[in-house]
Amino acid sequence: MDEREKLRKFRELDDAFAEALRELESPDSKLDIPTGPPVRSLEEREQDDEETRQQAFEQRLKTLMSEYAQPAESVSHLLQTLKSLGHIA
């Protein structure tokens, strides 16, 4: 997300918060303050993103193994070799 988008979202949040405060201070307020979805922590979002990437990688790997008729043992050996040579982390 670029800086402009972050600033825009911050302004929207600030405006919504100010409006909510005005409604609370109003004597005839019905407390009609909108609530959004629950806020997730950054850690939870990153974990979900990592799980999504992992699932996508596994699906691509299975597809390639099927297309090239490579058994899991052969692919595992190849990955272990690449890892031992420092080509993958």
N, C-alpha and C positions, 0 to 999 in steps of 0.2 A: 504494500500500500504506500503510495507516495505521500509526501508531506502535505500537499493540498487536500488530499482526501482525508487525512488524519485531522487537519485543521477544520474541515467542513463538518466532520462527524463530531468533533469536540464542540463546535458552535451549536450544532443541533442539540446535543446533550445539555449544554449550558442553557440554551433557550427553554428546553423542556423542563429543566430543573427550576429555572426562574418562574415559569408559568405555574408549576406545581406549588411553589412557595406562595405565589400570589393567591392561588385558590385556597390554600390552607389559611391564609390570613383574612380572607374574605368572610364576613360574618354570616352570610347566607349561602355559604359554599356547600355543595352536595358531595364534596370529596370525590369528584369524578376524575381521579388522576389515573391516566392510562398506565398500565403495567406491561412491560415487554416480556420476552422469553427470559428464562433464568440465565444469569450471567455465568459463563463457564470460565474457569481459570485458564490462563495461557498454557499452563502445563497440561491440562486436560486436552486442550485443542491441539497442542503439539503431539501428544500421545496418539490422538485420533488420526492426525495427519500421517504419523509414522506407520500406524497400522494400515492405513489406506495404501501408502506407498509399498509396504511389505506385501500386501495382498496383490497389488498390481504387478509387482515384480514376479511373485510366484506364478501368477497366471501367465505372464509373458514367457517365463521359463518353461512351464508345462507345454505351452503352445509350440515353442521352438523345439523342445525335446520330441514332441509328436511329429512335427514337420520333418525333422531330420532323423527320425527313428533312433534316437539315442536313449539308452536305458539310464535310470537314475544313478546307478553305480558309476557309469562312465562320466556323467556330468559331475558327480560328486568328486571323482578323482581329478577331473580337470580343474574344478574350483579349488581343491586343496593344493594342487600344483601351482596355480596362479597365485594363491595366497602365500605359499612358501617362498615364491620368487619375489614377493612384494608388489605384485601388479594390482592387487586388490586389498582393501583393508579388512 
